[in-house]
Amino acid sequence: MKRTLLTFTVVAIIGLTKTTQSFAQGSNIIELTGHIIDQNTKEPLPGITVTIQGTVNGTSTNNQGDFKLNTKAKYPFTLKISGVGFETKTYEVTGPQSNLNLSLLTQTILGKEVVVTASRTQESILKSPVSIEKLDIRAIRESPAPSFYDALENVKGVQMTTSSITFKIPNTRGFNIPNNFRFVQLADGVDMQAATLGVPLGNAIGPTELDIASIEITPGASSALYGMNAINGMANLLTKNPFLYEGLSVYSKNGLNHTGGTGRELSNLTENAVRFAKSFNNKFAFKVNLSYLRGTDWLSNSYQDQNPNTLNTANPSFPELSGSNNPAYDGWNIYGDENNNAVTLSGLNINGKANQSLIVRRTGYKEEDLSKPTVENLKFDAALHYRLNENAELSYSYRFGQMDGVFQRGNKIQLDNVKVQNHKLELKGNDYSIKTYISTENTGNSYNIKPLADNLDLTHLSNNAWRDLFKNSLQTQLNSGTSLTEALQNARKIADNGRVEPGTKDFADLKNTITQINNWDHLNAGVATGTATGGAQLKQMSRTYHANAQWDLSKHINIFNLLVGGDATIYEVIPDGNNFVDFKRPIAERSQPLANGSFGDQVYYKKFGGFGQITKSLLDEKLKLFGSLRVDYNPEFTAKINPRIAAVYTLKEKHNLRASFQNGYRFPALFEALSFVNNGNVRRVGGLSYINEGLGYLDNSYTLQSVNAFNAAVNKDVATGLTSNDAALKNRGLLAVTNLKATEPESIKSFEIGYKAVLLQNKLAIDWDLYSNVYNGFLGQVEVAVPATDKINTDASVLDMLASNRSKQTRYRVYTNAKNSYNNYGSSLGITYNFSGNYTVAGNINYSDITKNKDSDLFVTGFNTPKWASNLSFGNRQILPNFGFNVVWKWQDAFNWESPLVNARVSAYHNIDAQVSYKMSKSTIKLGGSNILNNHYIQYAGGPTLGALYYMAITFDNILTK
């Protein structure tokens, strides 16, 4: 199938390439030369783009403001002259001319931006049918953020989640998670998602600082035009075309972080990049980019107890075991002390009372001892462009990224030497494009922190052996009159004696062994196919095959504009026997290698889609109507239809009112659909129906929440003299049958209204939106227990749920759909004002909330969004000749964070970013800081403590150009 997809795309490109030969209007080559200056200063303007409207033909001026352009276009034709910070100008060429002398006026850019992402065609940002934000080259340069990607955090409506220096994920309009697969990120039309990890890797394989041209962000659902995963929005990162941006450029940034209070010593952060681009006779061009970043990562060092003694999973009957005395402590950023490592000490004699029970959890390891402090990110890309004629540009590009860092899925994962690369072939003209690409993913030396901690403990003792040693020591001390709290502390020391400790050679050696084994099962966990040390390696490899095309048929139709397109994506997963398996193999053999060393046949996951969009202008161009319809199909599900209708009305040429409604869906990501990993003696399984065959977790299981409540009640009754079996049967009504259904795609219905205007002679810009979303079938994880002895609701299945019978339960964490609908809503307001002397003040305020449901759901959905957030900036790009500055103040409200790893409240925070810049003829020096007051904060519960980053960056542009 994948060969058919690629063959079809290449044949289509070749065929259209031949067809476009007829699009050239003339046979004689016309050479245009010209000189462009600043109308005010009369100085030559370098880097001004000159394009021929209606074609792909264009070039840019050199350092002397000169340009040369060859064309076969027939007279008359129109030149479009544009540059960052200057008013776009058109010039009609009616006949042969020698040397064109043109000038541009400096202008503010409020409302002048042209965007493509909102409707997949060029349009004024003021008349976009949905919310869209844009950062162009000047906005990026003037931002006080350390990188262009960090500048996204200052954009209206964007919430940034930082897991690592190299791993930052934007989100809009709620339901935020560190591995955000609901927000799509494209780089020149290529999905930056690492398929099996299920998330775009920040900007780790995206454009470099020198090659980024602009960023467009569409908050909210974009599924109607971009397919099944863009239900929370998307970011489109657009790079520089080598025909328009030539020369050699060099970038170097040096910074300092961990300046106090973040858990690590003062550290250096460096990033260096180089870009070279060259065109030949306006026919052939190429570019090459290389960048390398190295630094000391942020550290997750908050250790709040998320299993306090008030919960039934601790020991509320013993109030003295609260706080630091809690033997069932489950700390943030400590691993090995989770629920799967809880043991029940029964039959204790405490304070003269017999048959007492205590829940105790094993001693965990801190994330700082399990993760790696140093992160690196290497990026390389190259592109070849060839203009076949005026309306056909063929290009091939290659992109490679290698990265380290920490990111959170169900657990924290240490990314180490992850490699992602893609090859893209594209043919585009003024009204069409055909694109195909192949992306590959290899997780390198990465490992999962949770099984690493579990297996460090299990290599010391099994849970049962540790429990017995702990219990015997505890009872001995209690019998000698030691207090309960002191006896528990002493018993833990005795049970942990011989456990490898951080900082020792034994710890380092065992950790190294475990992280190189891809089988996470341990013999001491009672798994016959496990190993003596267990493993934690994350060994995932995949290939993604994608093709898409679109054609603007507007010039062939008189009554309306029509855009049509389609796409196909095939994910190919290479089974590793742990995270992904060949489901055709018997269950007992799926984790075992075949004679050839593989774990079975490749696993495929496919999706196909097509769309059409009609636009029509009425009432003398005052009213513009949009209607689109998209159909998406995945063989695992029924076809889904995504419509969008929208309207934009312009009042008195300044006020633009918009309204839109759209429906969208999201197919489960690869990990949500197809995973099969045993993690901490709990198997994470994808939601596709056939995975359940032979396992029974959909229709033969109890919820873990009810199992915990059941065992808490049993312990109370045992303390009164009942046997554990009698207490179990007495409390059987507390066990809740799960009754899960096979996973279906998520859906969203989204309604939005908005207003954009540029007023006061282009000095004031206003952008406001109001939205409401309804989610159905929200995807999440629920943990269940399948009885081994008999079917649910039998006496035997009830007894299997006793904590002492843990070996008779098979635990699964299942991806499934929520039963409730969820309605979230919000509004954003952005205002920018330019006043005398090039000063600019801008601000935005964002509100987001969710309606509470009366009934609880199978799992927490994790809205994870502050109700209020705001940014305020003040700057001047030229307060003195060649000298500028910018300051941004950021604030967000406290909010509740819910996830499978941590549930807690995230405190409100505010910080200030600032930068000053100095421009010379071919270089710019930027001195700045992020969070310059070094306020310590986290962006999500369990996330790293963030502090200040101070930096100096120097950029040399067009070094070799004359």
N, C-alpha and C positions, 0 to 999 in steps of 0.2 A: 504493500500500500504506500509506504513512504517513498519507494522508488518511483511509483506511478505519479505521486504528488509532485516530486521534484522534476521528473521528466516533463510532465505537462507544463509546469511553470517555465522551464527553460525553453521548451518549444514555443510557448506563447510569447516569450520575450524575443526569441529569434524571429518569429513570424511578424510581430509588431514592429521589430526593428526594420525589417524589409519594407513593411507597409509605410512606415514613416518617411522613407526616402522620398515619397511623393509629396510630403507636406512642405518641403522647401519651396519658396515662392519664386525664386529666380535662379538663374544659372551662373550669373556673374557675381564674383566676390566684391563686395564693397568694403573698403577700409575706412573706418571712422577714427579720427584722432581728436583729442580735446584736452582742455586744461580747465580745472575747476578750482575756484578760490572762495575764501570766506568773504561774503559781500561787505562785512563790516571792517575787518582787519586787512583785507586784500591779500592775506597770506594763502599760499597753496594748501589744499586739503588732501591729505593722504587717506587711503582706506575708504573712499567714497565709492559705492557700488553704482555701476551703470548697466542697466539691463534693457533689452528690447521687449516691450510689452507684448504679451501673447506668445512668447517663446521661452526657451530655457537659456537663451544666449545672454551672456553678461560678463563683465569684468570689473576691476576696481582700479582706482588711481594709485600711482606710486607715491613716493615721499615728496616728489615735486608737484603732485597734483595732476600729473599727466595720465592719460589712458589711451589705449588703442583697442579697437573692436572690429572684428571681421564678421560680415554677415552676407547672406544671400537674399535677405528680405527685399521685397519690392517697395519702391516709394509709393506713397508716403508711409512712414512707420514712426512709432513714438518711443522715445527713450525715457526711462524712468531713472532719476538720479536721487539717491537717498544715502543718508549717513546718520549715525547715532548723534543726536543733539542738533540736527539740522532739519529744516523743513523739506519734505519730499517735493521734488519738482519734476514736471514732465516737459519734454521738448520734442516737437514734431520735426522730423527730418523729411523734407519734401523733395530734395534732389542732392546732387553731389556738392559737398562742401569740403573745404580744406581742413581747417582746424577750428573746432568749436570752443569758444570761450564762454564758460558758464560760471555762475556764482550761486551760493546757497546762503540762506539766512539762518542764523542761530535761532532756535525756538525751544520752548518747553515742550515736552512730549505728551502732556496731559491729553488723553483721549485720542491720540493719533496712532496708537499701536494697531497693527494688523495681526490677527490671530488665525490659526487654521484648525485648532484642536476641537473647538466647540461644535463645528458643523462639517469638519473634514474638508472645507474649502476656505479660501481667503475671505475675510470679512473684517470690517471695523470692529474693534473691541466694544465700542459703544452700542453696536447693533447685534451683538451676539445674543442668541435666544436663551442661553443659560449663563450662569455665573462662570466667569473665567478671569484668571489673573495672569499677568505676564511680567517676567523679569527679562529685560534685554541686556545687551552688553554694558551699557552705561549704568543701569541699575545694579548690576552685579559688581561692577568696579567700585561703585560708590557705597556699597553695603559695608557695614562694619563687621560683618560675619567673617570668620576665618577662611571660609571657602564659599564658592557659589552654592554648593548644596546646603550649607548651613543657613544661607540667606533665605531658604524656603520657610524657615521658622518665623520670619518677619511678615510673611504674606497673610493677608486677611483670610481667616477661616482655617488656617493650617495648624495642626497640632503635631509637633515633632516628638518622637520617642527615641531616645538614645540608649542603646544597649552596649555600645562600644565606640571608641574613636572612629572605627571603620564601619560601623553598622548603625545607621540612623534611618528611621522609616517615617515618612510623613503620613498623615491621615486627615480626613475632613469629615465632619458631620457625624461623629459618634462611632461607637463600637470599635474602639482602638485596641490593638494588641501589638506586641513587639514583632511578631511575624505576620505582618498585615497583608494577607492575600486578597483583601477586598479593595485595595487601592493599587491600581496598575501603574507601573513606571515604564515608559518607553524611551529609548535613545535612538533617534532617527528612525522611528517606527519599529524598532526591535524590542520585544518584551525582555526586560532585564531580569526576569524571574529565574532563579535557580530551581529547576522543576521539582526535584524530590524534596528539597528543603522547603519548597512551597512559598518562597518569598523573594522579592528583589533584594539583592545584597547591598542595600544602601546605594552609594555611588561607587562601590568597589570595582565595578567593571564598566562604569559609565565614562562619560567624557572627562578630559583633563581640564584643569583651570585655564589652559591656553586655547582649548578648542571649543569651548561652549559658546554658542551664539545667542541662545535665548532659552527660557523655560516657560512653558505654559501649563497652568494648573487649572483643572476643572473640578471644583468641589461638587460632591454629590454624584448621583447615578449618571453613568455614561454608557450603559450597556446597549442602548438603542443603536449606537453607531459603532461601538468598539468591542462588543461581544460580552461574553458571559461573566467576566470577573470584575468589571469596572463598576461595581454597584456603590462604592463609596467615593469614587472619583479617580482621577489619574493625573500624572505629571508627564509631560512630553518634553524631553531634553533634546534640543536641536543643536547640531554642531555646525562648524564653519565649512562652507564649500570652498575647496581649494582654488576654484576659478576666481572667487571673489576675495579670498583672504590668502595672499601669498606671503612668502618670506620666512625667515628664521626668527623664532621667538623663544625666549628662555625665561623660566620662572623659578624662583628659589624662596622658600619660606622657612624661617627658623622660629621656634616658639618654646615657651616654657609652660608646663602644667604641673599639677600637684604642688601648688605653692603653699599648701598648709591645709590640714583638716580633711583631706580626701583619702587618707589611709596609706599613701605611698610617698616616697621621697621626691623632692624636686627633680623633674625630668625634662629632657629635651625632646621636642617634636620637630621633625624636619620633613619637608616635602619639596621635591625638585621635579621640574618638568621641562621638556623641550618639544617644540613643534616646528616642522619644516613643510612648506607647501610651495609648489611650483606649477605654473601652467605654461603650455607651449602653443603659441599661435591660436589661442582661444579654442583649441580643439581637444587637447589632452592635458590632464592635470592630475597631480597626485598629492597626498599629504601623509605625514608620519608623525605620530605622537608617542611620547614615552614619559611616564611619571613614576616616581617612587616615594612612598611615605613610610616613615618609621617613628614610633613613639611608644610611650608607656601608657597602657590602657587605664581607663577609669575602673574603679574597684567597687564592687557591690559589698559593702561592709556594714549594712544595717542588720541587726540580729533580734528584732522583736519576736516575741513568742506568739505564733498564730494558733497555738493549741492551749489556751490558758486553762487553768484548773476549774473554771466554771463550766466547761463543756463535758458532755458525757463520754468523749474520747480521752478524757483525763481522769482525775479522781476527785470530783466535787464533794464526795462524802468525807474527805479529809482536808478541811480548809487550811491546815498548816502547810499543805504542799503547794501553796500558791507562789507566784513570782519565781525567784531564783531557786526555790526548793521543788519546782515542778519536775517530777521524774518522767513525765510524758512531754517534755519540752520539744517543740518543733519550731526552730528558729528560721527566720528569713536568711537566705544565703548560706544555710548550713544543710548539708545533704547526708543522708543515711539515717536521719531521725524522723522520717515521714511515717505515715500511717501503716505502710506495708512492713515497717520494722518495729511495730508495736507488739509487745508480748504481754500476756496476762499472767500475773503471779497469783495463783489461787491457793486456797487452803492455808492462808497465813494466820498466825495468832498475833494480833496487834492490840496492845493495851488491854490484854486479858480477854479479848473477844476472838473467838475461833471463826474459821471459815471466811476470813476476810480476803478480798481480792484487790490487787493494785494493777493499774496499767502503767507499764514502763516502756520507754522507747530507747533504742540503741543510741550510742554516742555518735554524733555526726562529725563531719569534717567541714571546715569553712571553705567557701568558694575561693578565697585568696590562696589557699593551699592546694587547690585542685586545678585552677586555671593558670594561664600563662600571662605574665605581665606585659611582655613586649608584643607589639603588633606591627605588621608590615603590610603594605599594599603596593603591588607592582601592576601598572597598567600599560598596555601597548595597543596601539591600533594604527592601521594603515588603510588607505583607500586609493583606488585608481578610478578616474572619471574620463569618459570619452564621449564627446558630442558628435553623434552621428549626423545631425543636421540641426536646423533651428528649433525643432520640436521633439528632439529625442536625445536624452543624456543617459548613457549606460554607465553603471558604476559597480565596482566590486569593493567590498570592505571586509576587513578582518579585525576582530577585537578580542583581546585577551586580558583577563584579570586574575591576579593571584592575591589572596588575602588571608589575614588572621583576624581574630576578634571573638567576642562572645555574643550569642544571641539566644533568645528564649522562644521555645516552642511549647511543648508540654513541660519540658525541663530546660535548664540551661545547657547550651552546647558550646564547647570550645572549638571554634573554627580554626584550623591550622593547615596552612598550605592548600586551601581550597582553590581550585582552578576552574574557571568558566571561560569559554571562548565561543565565538560565533563567526560564521561566514555569511555574508549577505550579498545577493546579486539583485540589482534593481534597474529597471528601465522606467524613466519618467519623462513626461512632456508637460505642456501647459495645462492639459485637461485630462490626463490619465497617469496611472502609475501601476507597475507590476513589480512585486517584490517577493523574494523567497529567501529564507535563511535557515541555517542549521546551527543550533546551539548545543554545546556539550558541557557536562557538569561532572566534576570529580572532587569529592570532599577531602581527598588527600589524607592527612594525618589527624583529622578531626576526631573528637570523641565526645560522648555524652557524660556530663558531670555526675548525674544521678547514679547510673550503674557503676561508675568508677567508685563513688563513695560506698555504695552497697557492697561491692565486691571486695573493697579494702577491709570492711568489717567482717564479711563472710569468710574471708581467708583466715582470719583470726579464729572465729568460732561460728558455727551455725546459729541461727536465731534460737533454736531450742536448747542447744548446749549453753549458750550465753544466758538464756533465761534461767536454766537450772542452777548454774553457778551463781548467778545473781540472787536467786531466791534462797538458796542454802546459806549464803553469806549473810543475807539480810535477816533471816530468821535467827541465826546464831547470835547476831548482834542484838536483836530485839530481846532475845531471851536473857542476855546479860545486862539488860537495863538501858541500853543505848537509845536515845530518842529516835523517833521515826525519821526525821529529816537527816540526822547525822548518819544513821544506819544505812539509809538509801545512798548517801554520798560515798560511804565506805564500800558498800556492796558494788557500786559502779566501778570504783577503782580496782577492786579485786577481779570483777568480770572482764574489765578492759586490760588487765595485765597481760602483756605480750602483744597487744595491738600495735601496729606500726604507727609511729607518731611523726607529724610533719617536721621537717628539718633534719631528719635522720637519713642515712644512706639506705636503710631498709625500706623506708617509706618511698624514697625516690625510685629505687629499683622495682618495687612492687607496682607502683603507679605506672612506670614505663612499660612493664609487662602487660598490665591490664589494658592500657590504652592502645596496645598493638594487637589485641585479640577482638575479632568481630563477633564472636559468640558471647552474648551477655549472660548466659546461664552459668550458674555456679553449682558444682557438685554438692556443696554444703546447703544449697537451697532445695535439695532433693530432686534435682533434674539430672537424669541419667546421661543426657547428651551434653551436659555442661563440662566445664574444665575446672582444674584445681584452683585457679585464681579468678575465673570468670573474665569477662572482657567488657570494654566500653567503647571500642573503636566505632566510629561512624563512617561506614564505607558505603557510600552511595554514588552511583554513576548513572547518568541518563543522557539521552539525546532528544532534542526537540526539533521537529521538522515543521516548518511553517511556510505558507504561501498566501499572499493576498493581492487583490487587484481592485482598482476603482476607476470609473470612467465618468467624466462629467459630460453629459449629453445635451447640455443646455443650448449650445449653438445649433443643434439639430432640431430643437423643439421651440415653437414660437410662443406657446401659451404659458409655460412655466419653466423653471429650471429643474433639471433632473440629474441626480447623482446616484449611480448604482455601484455596488461592489460586493465582494465575497472573500472569504478566507477559509483556510483549513489548517488545523494543527494536529500533529500526531506526536504524542509523548512515548518514547521508548525507554523503558526502565530495565536495567541489567540487574537481575536478582542477586542479592548478596547473602541470602539465607537468614537474614536477621531483620532488617527493616522492611525489605521487599522480597517476596518469594514467588515462585511459580505455583499458582493455585491449582494447576492441573495435577500436581504431585500429591501423593497421600499426605495427610497432615503430619504424621510422624516423621516423614522424610524431607519435609520442606526446608529444614535448617541444615540438612546434611549435603555435602558436596557430591556431585556425580563423579564418575571415573575420570572425566575430562577436566575436573576442577571447577566446573561451573555449578550453579545451583538451579539449573533448568532453563527453560526457554525465556526469551525476553517477554516482558509484560507491556501491553500497549493500551493507551488511553487516548481517545480521539474526540475531536469536536470540529464541527463544520458550521459555517454561517454565511448568510447573505443579507444584504440590506438595499433598500431604495429610499431616497429622500427627495421630496418635492418642495421647492420654495417658490413663492409667488409674491410679487410686490404689487400693492394696490394704493389707491388714493394719492397719486402723484408721488410714489415712493415713500409715503409716510407710514404705511402699514406693510409689514413683511410677515408672511405666514410660512410656517415650517411644518411639514408632516413627514415622518419617517416610519418605516416598518422593517424590523429585522427578525429573521428566523434563525435559531440556533439548534443544532442537533448533536447529541452525544449518544452513541449506540446503547449506552447503559440506561438511558432515560428517554422519555417521550420528547418530541420537538417542542421548543418553547418559542413563543412569539413576544417580541419586545417592541411596542409602539412608542412613538413620541410625537406630541403635537406642541407647537409653540407659536407665539406671536410677539412681534416687537413693533411698537407704535412710537413714532417720533413726533413730538409736539413742539412746534415753533423752532424746529431745526436744532434744538439744544437738549430737550428732555426726552429720554428714551425709556419707555416703559415696556416691560417684558413679562410674559407668563408662560409657563410650560408644565406639561404633565407627561410622565413617562413611566413605563413598566420595565422592570429589569429582572434578570435571573443571574444566579451564580452557580455553575457546576462545582461540585466538591473538588478541591485541589488534590493533587496526587496522593499526598500523605493522608488526607481525609478520606479518600476513596479506597486506597489500596494497601495501606500499611499493615504490618503483621509482626510487630516487634515485642519481644518480651523484655520488660523494663521493670526491675525491682519485683520480679515474680508477679507482675501484672502485665497482661498482654494488651498492647494497644492495637486495635483492629480498625481497618477502614470500614466505611459504611455500606459498600456494595453488598447486595443480598447474597451472592454466592459465597462470600467469605464466611458467612454464618453456617454453611453446610457442615455438619458433623461436630459443631461446637455448641450451638444451642443458646447463645447469649441473648438472642432477640426474644425468644419465647419461653426460655427455661432458666430464669435468673431472678435474683432479688437485688434491689438497689443497695449500694454500699451504705448509704445514709441510714437505711432501715436496719441493716445488719449491725451497724454501730449502736443504734438505739436499742436494738434487741439484746445485744450483749451487755449493755449497761444495766438493763432491767434484770437480766439473768444474774449478774454479779450481786445486785441488791438482794435478790431472793435467796441466793446461795448463802449469803451472810446471815439469813434468818433460819437456816437449817435445811432448806430444800437441796436435793441433789441437783447437779447441773442439768441432767436430762429432764428431770421434772420441771425445773425452772424454765428450760427451753420450751417445752411443750406448753407450759402455762402462758408464755409470752409470745407464742407463734403469731398472734395477730399483729404484732409490730412489724413483721416482715412484709415488705411491699413488693409485689410482683412487678417486674419492669415493663413487660409488654411493649417492646420496641418494634418499630417498623424499619424497613430498609430505607437508607438515606435517599432523600430527594433534593433537587436543587433549591437553594434559598431563593426567595423572591422579594422584590421591593416595589412599592408604588410610591412615586415621588412627585410632589407638587411644589412649584416654586414661582414666586413673583419677584420682580426686582426693578430697580431704577438706576440709570446711569446718566450723568450730565457733566458737561464742562462749562463753567459759567465765569462771569467777571473777566471777560476778555482773555479766556484761556488761563486763568490763574487758579481757579477753584475746580476741583474734580470731586464728585460725589458718587459713591457706589454702594447701593443698599440691596439686600436680598432677604427674603423670608421664605422658609421651606418647611415642609412636613413630609415625613416618610413613614410608611407602614411596612414592616418586615414580617414575612411569614416563612415558616420552615427554617428558622435560624439554626445554623449548624454549630454544634458544640460537642463536648465529651461528657459521658456519664459512666461512672464506674459501677460494675455489677459483679455479683458472685453467682457462679453456676454450681449447683450441688453435684457431687460425684456419685453419690450412692443411689439416688432415685430422683424422680421428677419433682418439680416444685409442688408445694402444698401437701406433700406426704410427710409423715413423722420423720422418716429417714433424712429428707432434705432439710427439715428444720434442725435436726441435730448436727447436720453438716455445717450449719452456720455458726456454731459455737466457736469462740476464739481458740479454744483448745483443739478444735478440729480443722485448723487452717489448712492442713494438707488435704482435706476433703473438699476444699473449695477451689475452683478455678476462677481467678479474677480477670476481668476484661475491662478495659477503658474503651468505650465504643463511641465512634462518631455517629451522631444521630441528629434528628431535627427536633427543635423545641416544639412544644404543643401550643404555646401561646403566640399571639400576634404581638408585635412591639411597635409602638408609635413614638418616634422621636421628632423633635421640631426645634427650630432655632432661627436666628437672624444674625446678620453681620452688617456692619456699617463701616465704610472706609472713606476718609476725607483727606485730600491732599491740597495744600495751598502754597502757591509760589508768590513770594512778594519781592520787593525791590532788593537789588543787590545779589540776585541769584540764591536767596535764602529759600529753603523749602521746609515746611512743617507738615507732617503726615501722621495719621493715626488710624487705628481701627479698633473696634470693639466687637466681640463675638459672644453670642448667647446660644447655649445648647442644652436641651433637657429631654427627658423621656417620661412618658406616662407610666405610672406604676400599675401593674396587673394585680388583681385580687388574689388569683391563684398562683401558687408557686409552680415552677417548672422543673423539668428533669435535671437541669443544670443551670448554673449562673451564666447569663449571656454576656456580661461584661460590657456595659456601655462605656465605662472607662474614659469619660470626657468631662473636663471642668465645665461648670455651668457658665462661668464668665472667664474671658481671657481678653487681653488688650495689649497693643503695641503703640508706642508713640516715638516718632523720630524727628530729629531736627538736624539740618545740615546745609552746607553751602559747598558746591563743587569747585568754586573759585573765589574764596574769601579774600585771597591775595593772588597775584599772578602765579599760576601753576600750583597753587596751594588750596586744598579743600579738606573738609572734615564732615563727619556724620556721627550722630549719637542716637542709639535706640534704647528705649526703656521697655521691658517686657514684663508682663504680670499675668498670672493665671490663678484662679480660685482653687481651693481644696476640692477634692472629689474622691468618690469611692472607686477602688480598683478591685476587679474580680477576675480571677484566672484560675486554671487548674493548679497553679503553683503557689500563688499567694492571694489572699483576700485581705484588704486593709484600706485605710484611708490615706491618701497622698496629700501632704500638706501644701498649702498655697506657697507660692514663691514669686519673687521678682528679681530681676537683674538688669544690668546695663552693659551694652556693647558700645564700643567707640573706636573710631579710626581717624587718622589724619593721613593725607596723601600729598605727595609732591611729584609733579610731572616735569620731566626733562624731554629733550627732543625725541629720544627713542626709548625712554625708560620711565617707569613709575615706581616710586617707593611708597609703601603702605605700612604704617605703624599702627597697631591696634590691639584690642583685647576683647575677648568674650567674657562676660560676667566679671567685669574689671574690679568689682568690690569683693570678689571671691566669696559670694554667698553660697553655702553648701545646700544642695537640694537634690531630690530624685524626681524623675519624670514618670515613674511607675513603681508600684510596690514590688520590692525585690530587685529593683534596678540599681545601677551604679550611682554612687555619690558624685555629683558633678561640681566642679569648681572653676576657677579662673583659668583662662588660656591667654597668654600674652604672646604676641608674634610681631615679626617684621618680615615683610615680603617685598621682593623687588622683581619687576617684570621688564624684560627687554623685548621690544617689538621691532619686527622688520629690520633685523640687524644687517642683513646682506643686501637689502634693496637700496637703490640709489635715491 
